[in-house]
Amino acid sequence: MNIQTLRVQNFRSYKDASFEFDPGVNIIVGPNGSGKTNLLEALLVLAQGASYRGNDADLVSFKKPWARLDGYDQKGQRVVKIVHKVTGDNGVTKEFVIHDKPFKRLSYNYKLPITLFEPNHLRLLTGSPELRRELLDGLLEQTEAGYGQVRRRYARTLAQRNALLKNARHNPGELHQLFAWNVRLSDLSEQIVSHRQMLIENINKRASKIYRQLAHNPKSKLQLFYDSNTAIEQYGSNLLKKLEEQQDLDVQRGFTGSGPHRDDIRIELNKQPASNTASRGETRSIALTLKIIELALIEAVHQQKPILLLDDVFSELDGSRRRALTEAIVGYQTFITTTDADIVVQHFMDNCTIIPLGSS
């Protein structure tokens, strides 16, 4: 499914701009501050209904009451409306119109499959555990119907438990309420960790083969492992026990110290922790491997090629990895941002569309 056109109104740095896109490679060129990343973000919001860069209020241009995205895919029009509430609490409402049907929330079946690759992903090994958890959770939301709902329920339950922990420091009588939240949190945790583990197994089936092709090393072995301070087998019941044992500590610090929100994903290259041993080039090959796998897994589930957004990553890759990425994205509608068109265009010959942006 391709996005053919897009009109952007009061969205980030855009007052009112319209674009037409090629079903193949679209190269978005402009200096820093010209709105390249904002345009990719608009495409992501149009496709998935949410941004990766902040909350909905941040998407509306400064001092504007609303923002709107109007796009057309092969089935018809897609509209996203973001409107500031008039209650003065800086909140917003969001509405969608997908092929003439209105929605308050964009459900799994109405989202367009899409993959984002941006410079922060190249810091996957050395960045915070949140970045690695998001790698799995973001992919699961696109490949497992209902996972997004489980994830949101977990976040709400965790917030309720944390609020209770903070109140309990001053009102110990409220501690009796914790057990119900512990049970709910443990049940949702079991579902999240089970899905994450299955996804890791699927990634590991492909990881070494793709990495070897990128690194030109036939003996390399790339594997992911799930790390937690809670035993993985029967995770839910183990977490429930841990929450009860650590109740006093959780009350003292005012937050929940165990659960999927604290877990990590360990990445090993040749049976060594890649965060400690991988070179700069190996780190980039690992990130590229995982994004290529993400494309393949999303395509397999949806039976269509996802849209690919590449935010200034060509400048971060050397020649061989640029060529490998170029070969991997053949047939995908791709949007590439860059400050230097020459770096990108040479890899696509004349088979691309250039979208120039001026300084905003």
C-alpha positions as CSV (number, residue, x, y, z in Angstrom):
1,M,0.0,0.0,0.0
2,N,1.5,3.3,-1.1
3,I,0.9,6.9,0.0
4,Q,0.3,8.9,-3.2
5,T,-0.3,12.4,-1.9
6,L,-0.1,14.3,1.4
7,R,-1.3,17.7,2.5
8,V,0.1,19.0,5.8
9,Q,-1.6,21.8,7.7
10,N,-0.4,23.4,11.0
11,F,1.7,20.3,11.7
12,R,5.0,21.0,13.4
13,S,6.9,23.5,11.1
14,Y,4.4,23.2,8.3
15,K,1.7,25.9,7.8
16,D,0.2,24.4,4.6
17,A,2.1,22.3,2.2
18,S,1.2,19.6,-0.3
19,F,3.3,16.7,-1.8
20,E,3.0,14.1,-4.4
21,F,5.0,10.9,-4.0
22,D,6.4,8.2,-6.2
23,P,5.6,4.5,-5.4
24,G,9.3,3.8,-5.4
25,V,12.1,5.9,-3.8
26,N,11.4,9.5,-2.7
27,I,14.5,11.5,-1.6
28,I,13.6,14.5,0.6
29,V,16.5,17.0,0.4
30,G,17.0,20.1,2.4
31,P,19.2,21.8,4.9
32,N,18.8,21.2,8.7
33,G,15.7,22.9,9.9
34,S,13.8,22.6,6.6
35,G,11.2,20.2,7.9
36,K,12.6,16.8,6.5
37,T,12.0,14.8,9.7
38,N,8.7,16.6,10.3
39,L,7.5,15.3,6.9
40,L,8.5,11.8,7.7
41,E,6.7,12.1,11.1
42,A,3.6,13.3,9.2
43,L,3.7,10.2,7.1
44,L,4.1,8.0,10.1
45,V,1.1,9.6,11.9
46,L,-1.0,9.3,8.8
47,A,-0.2,5.6,8.5
48,Q,-0.1,4.6,12.2
49,G,-2.0,7.3,14.0
50,A,0.8,8.2,16.5
51,S,4.3,9.8,16.5
52,Y,7.6,8.4,17.8
53,R,8.8,11.9,18.8
54,G,6.4,13.2,21.4
55,N,2.8,13.6,22.5
56,D,0.0,14.7,20.2
57,A,0.0,18.3,21.5
58,D,3.5,18.7,20.2
59,L,2.4,17.9,16.7
60,V,0.2,21.1,16.4
61,S,2.1,24.2,15.3
62,F,2.8,26.8,18.0
63,K,-0.3,28.8,18.9
64,K,-2.4,27.0,16.4
65,P,-5.7,25.4,17.5
66,W,-5.5,22.4,15.2
67,A,-3.4,20.3,12.8
68,R,-4.6,18.2,9.9
69,L,-3.1,15.6,7.6
70,D,-4.9,14.6,4.3
71,G,-3.4,11.8,2.4
72,Y,-4.4,9.3,-0.3
73,D,-3.4,5.7,-0.5
74,Q,-4.5,3.2,-3.2
75,K,-7.9,2.7,-1.5
76,G,-8.8,6.4,-1.0
77,Q,-8.4,9.2,1.5
78,R,-6.9,9.1,4.9
79,V,-7.4,12.1,7.3
80,V,-5.9,12.8,10.7
81,K,-7.3,15.7,12.7
82,I,-5.6,16.9,15.9
83,V,-7.5,19.6,17.8
84,H,-6.6,21.4,21.0
85,K,-9.2,21.0,23.7
86,V,-10.9,24.2,24.9
87,T,-10.6,23.2,28.5
88,G,-7.2,24.9,28.9
89,D,-5.4,21.7,30.0
90,N,-3.2,21.6,26.9
91,G,-4.8,18.3,25.9
92,V,-5.9,17.4,22.4
93,T,-8.4,15.3,20.7
94,K,-7.5,13.2,17.7
95,E,-9.9,12.0,14.9
96,F,-9.4,9.8,11.9
97,V,-11.3,9.4,8.7
98,I,-10.2,6.3,6.8
99,H,-11.8,5.8,3.4
100,D,-14.9,7.8,4.5
101,K,-15.2,6.0,7.8
102,P,-14.7,8.1,11.0
103,F,-12.8,6.7,14.0
104,K,-11.7,8.0,17.4
105,R,-8.8,5.5,17.5
106,L,-6.9,4.0,14.6
107,S,-7.3,0.2,15.1
108,Y,-4.9,-2.5,13.9
109,N,-6.8,-3.2,10.7
110,Y,-6.8,0.4,9.6
111,K,-3.2,1.1,10.1
112,L,-0.7,1.1,7.2
113,P,2.4,-1.1,7.7
114,I,5.4,1.1,8.0
115,T,9.0,0.9,9.2
116,L,11.1,3.8,10.5
117,F,14.9,3.7,10.5
118,E,16.5,6.8,12.1
119,P,19.9,7.6,13.6
120,N,18.9,6.7,17.1
121,H,18.4,3.1,16.0
122,L,22.2,3.0,15.2
123,R,22.7,3.5,19.0
124,L,20.7,0.4,19.7
125,L,23.5,-1.4,21.5
126,T,24.7,1.5,23.7
127,G,21.4,3.3,24.2
128,S,19.0,2.7,27.1
129,P,17.0,-0.5,27.5
130,E,13.9,1.4,26.5
131,L,15.3,1.7,23.0
132,R,15.6,-2.1,22.8
133,R,12.3,-2.8,24.3
134,E,10.7,-0.4,21.8
135,L,12.3,-2.3,19.0
136,L,10.3,-5.3,20.0
137,D,7.1,-3.6,21.2
138,G,6.8,-1.4,18.1
139,L,7.2,-4.4,15.8
140,L,4.7,-6.5,17.8
141,E,2.1,-3.7,17.6
142,Q,2.3,-4.1,13.8
143,T,2.4,-7.8,13.6
144,E,0.2,-9.0,16.5
145,A,-3.4,-7.8,16.6
146,G,-4.3,-6.8,20.1
147,Y,-0.8,-6.4,21.4
148,G,-1.1,-2.6,21.4
149,Q,-4.2,-2.9,23.6
150,V,-2.4,-5.1,26.0
151,R,0.5,-2.7,26.1
152,R,-1.7,0.2,26.9
153,R,-3.5,-1.7,29.6
154,Y,-0.2,-2.5,31.2
155,A,0.9,1.1,31.1
156,R,-2.4,2.2,32.8
157,T,-2.1,-0.5,35.4
158,L,1.5,0.3,36.1
159,A,0.6,4.0,36.5
160,Q,-2.1,3.1,39.0
161,R,0.2,0.9,41.0
162,N,2.9,3.5,41.1
163,A,0.4,6.2,42.2
164,L,-0.7,3.8,45.0
165,L,2.9,3.2,46.1
166,K,3.5,6.9,46.4
167,N,0.3,7.5,48.4
168,A,1.1,4.5,50.6
169,R,4.2,6.3,52.0
170,H,1.8,8.8,53.7
171,N,-1.3,6.5,54.0
172,P,-0.1,3.0,54.8
173,G,-3.8,1.9,55.2
174,E,-4.0,1.9,51.4
175,L,-1.5,-0.9,51.0
176,H,-4.3,-3.5,51.1
177,Q,-5.3,-2.4,47.6
178,L,-1.9,-3.4,46.1
179,F,-2.7,-7.1,45.7
180,A,-5.4,-6.5,43.1
181,W,-3.0,-4.3,41.1
182,N,-0.3,-6.9,41.5
183,V,-2.5,-9.6,40.0
184,R,-3.5,-7.4,37.1
185,L,0.0,-6.3,36.4
186,S,1.3,-9.9,36.5
187,D,-1.3,-11.2,34.2
188,L,-0.6,-8.5,31.6
189,S,3.2,-9.0,32.1
190,E,2.8,-12.6,31.2
191,Q,1.2,-11.7,27.9
192,I,3.8,-9.0,27.0
193,V,6.8,-11.2,27.8
194,S,5.4,-14.2,26.0
195,H,5.0,-12.1,22.8
196,R,8.4,-10.6,23.2
197,Q,10.0,-14.0,23.5
198,M,8.3,-15.4,20.5
199,L,9.4,-12.4,18.5
200,I,13.0,-12.9,19.6
201,E,12.8,-16.5,18.4
202,N,11.6,-15.4,15.0
203,I,14.3,-12.7,14.7
204,N,17.0,-15.2,15.7
205,K,15.9,-17.5,12.9
206,R,17.0,-14.8,10.4
207,A,19.6,-12.7,12.2
208,S,22.8,-14.6,11.5
209,K,22.1,-15.2,7.8
210,I,21.3,-11.5,7.1
211,Y,24.2,-10.2,9.2
212,R,26.7,-12.5,7.5
213,Q,25.6,-11.1,4.1
214,L,26.0,-7.5,5.3
215,A,29.3,-8.0,7.1
216,H,30.7,-10.4,4.4
217,N,31.6,-12.8,7.2
218,P,30.3,-16.3,6.7
219,K,31.0,-17.4,10.3
220,S,29.4,-14.6,12.3
221,K,26.6,-15.4,14.7
222,L,24.1,-12.8,15.8
223,Q,21.6,-13.6,18.5
224,L,19.1,-11.8,20.8
225,F,18.3,-12.8,24.4
226,Y,15.6,-11.7,26.8
227,D,17.1,-10.3,30.1
228,S,15.0,-9.9,33.2
229,N,15.4,-9.9,37.0
230,T,12.2,-12.2,37.0
231,A,12.5,-15.8,35.9
232,I,11.1,-16.1,32.4
233,E,9.4,-19.4,32.8
234,Q,5.9,-18.7,34.2
235,Y,6.8,-15.1,34.2
236,G,3.4,-13.9,35.5
237,S,3.4,-16.0,38.7
238,N,7.1,-15.3,39.3
239,L,6.5,-11.6,39.0
240,L,3.5,-11.7,41.3
241,K,5.7,-13.3,44.0
242,K,8.4,-10.7,43.4
243,L,6.0,-7.8,43.7
244,E,4.8,-9.1,47.0
245,E,8.4,-9.7,48.3
246,Q,9.5,-6.2,47.1
247,Q,6.5,-4.3,48.3
248,D,8.3,-2.4,51.1
249,L,11.1,-1.5,48.7
250,D,8.7,-0.3,46.0
251,V,6.8,1.8,48.6
252,Q,10.1,3.3,49.7
253,R,11.2,4.3,46.2
254,G,7.6,5.1,44.9
255,F,7.7,3.0,41.8
256,T,7.5,-0.6,40.6
257,G,11.0,-2.0,40.3
258,S,10.2,-5.2,38.4
259,G,8.2,-6.1,35.3
260,P,8.4,-5.9,31.5
261,H,9.0,-2.1,31.7
262,R,12.4,-2.8,33.4
263,D,13.5,-5.8,31.2
264,D,16.2,-5.6,28.6
265,I,17.2,-7.4,25.4
266,R,20.8,-8.6,25.2
267,I,22.4,-8.7,21.7
268,E,25.3,-11.0,21.2
269,L,27.7,-11.2,18.3
270,N,29.8,-14.4,18.2
271,K,28.6,-15.3,21.7
272,Q,29.9,-12.0,23.1
273,P,27.9,-9.0,24.4
274,A,27.8,-6.8,21.3
275,S,27.5,-3.6,23.4
276,N,31.0,-4.3,24.7
277,T,32.8,-5.8,21.8
278,A,31.1,-4.7,18.5
279,S,33.0,-2.2,16.4
280,R,31.4,0.9,14.8
281,G,30.9,-1.0,11.6
282,E,29.6,-4.1,13.3
283,T,27.1,-2.0,15.3
284,R,25.7,-0.5,12.1
285,S,25.5,-3.9,10.5
286,I,23.5,-5.2,13.5
287,A,21.1,-2.2,13.4
288,L,20.7,-2.7,9.7
289,T,20.1,-6.4,10.1
290,L,17.3,-5.9,12.6
291,K,15.6,-3.3,10.3
292,I,15.7,-5.6,7.3
293,I,14.2,-8.4,9.5
294,E,11.5,-5.9,10.6
295,L,10.6,-5.2,7.0
296,A,10.3,-9.0,6.3
297,L,8.2,-9.8,9.3
298,I,5.7,-7.0,8.7
299,E,5.4,-7.9,5.1
300,A,4.8,-11.6,5.9
301,V,2.0,-10.7,8.3
302,H,0.2,-8.1,6.2
303,Q,0.9,-9.7,2.9
304,Q,2.1,-6.4,1.5
305,K,5.3,-4.4,1.6
306,P,5.5,-1.8,4.4
307,I,6.3,1.8,3.7
308,L,9.9,2.5,4.6
309,L,11.1,5.8,6.3
310,L,14.8,6.4,6.4
311,D,15.7,9.6,8.4
312,D,19.2,10.7,7.5
313,V,20.7,7.2,7.9
314,F,22.6,7.0,4.6
315,S,25.1,9.6,5.9
316,E,25.7,7.3,8.9
317,L,26.5,4.2,6.8
318,D,29.6,3.5,4.7
319,G,29.6,2.4,1.1
320,S,29.1,-1.3,1.5
321,R,26.3,-0.9,4.0
322,R,24.6,1.8,1.8
323,R,24.7,-0.7,-1.1
324,A,23.3,-3.5,1.1
325,L,20.4,-1.2,2.3
326,T,19.7,-0.2,-1.3
327,E,19.4,-3.8,-2.4
328,A,17.2,-4.7,0.6
329,I,14.6,-2.0,-0.1
330,V,13.9,-2.8,-3.8
331,G,10.2,-2.8,-4.3
332,Y,9.3,-0.8,-1.2
333,Q,7.9,2.7,-1.2
334,T,10.7,4.5,0.5
335,F,11.2,8.0,1.9
336,I,14.8,9.1,2.5
337,T,15.8,12.4,4.1
338,T,19.2,13.9,3.5
339,T,21.1,17.2,3.4
340,D,23.2,15.9,0.5
341,A,21.3,14.4,-2.4
342,D,24.5,13.1,-4.0
343,I,25.1,10.7,-1.2
344,V,21.7,9.0,-1.9
345,V,20.9,9.5,-5.5
346,Q,24.0,7.6,-6.8
347,H,22.5,4.4,-5.3
348,F,19.3,4.7,-7.2
349,M,20.5,6.0,-10.5
350,D,17.5,7.7,-12.2
351,N,14.9,5.5,-10.4
352,C,13.9,8.0,-7.7
353,T,11.9,11.2,-7.1
354,I,13.6,14.2,-5.5
355,I,11.5,16.4,-3.1
356,P,13.4,19.6,-2.4
357,L,12.7,21.5,0.8
358,G,13.8,25.0,1.6
359,S,14.9,26.4,4.9
360,S,11.9,26.9,7.2
